[in-house]
Amino acid sequence: MSTSESVQTEERRLTGEQVTDSIRELPPSAKLVAKVLEYNETLTQSQIADETLLPDRTVRYALNRLDEEGVVDSRFSFSDARKRLYTLDLE
């Protein structure tokens, strides 16, 4: 492993630690949503609600909190433009 590769790995690890620290301070609903996204990679808001058994409003709040911390990415669904797809951004 070259020096530049080890530096990049160290930077990535530090970012992962920062993500963990920011999630640790969030409410339990946001932690649950983050964990579900970690296992399922990409889900819509309604799929997250189904997986977590949380109300839609709580899932929306959790996603907003995760977005404020910069640990979740969202994009429009190509199959249904009314829906957004959410993924956890751990890098």
Secondary structure, DSSP 8 states (H G I E B T S, - for coil): --HHHHHHHHHHHHHHHHHHHHHHTS-HHHHHHHHHHHHHSEEEHHHHHHHHT--HHHHHHHHHHHHHTT-EEEEE-SS-TTSEEEEE---
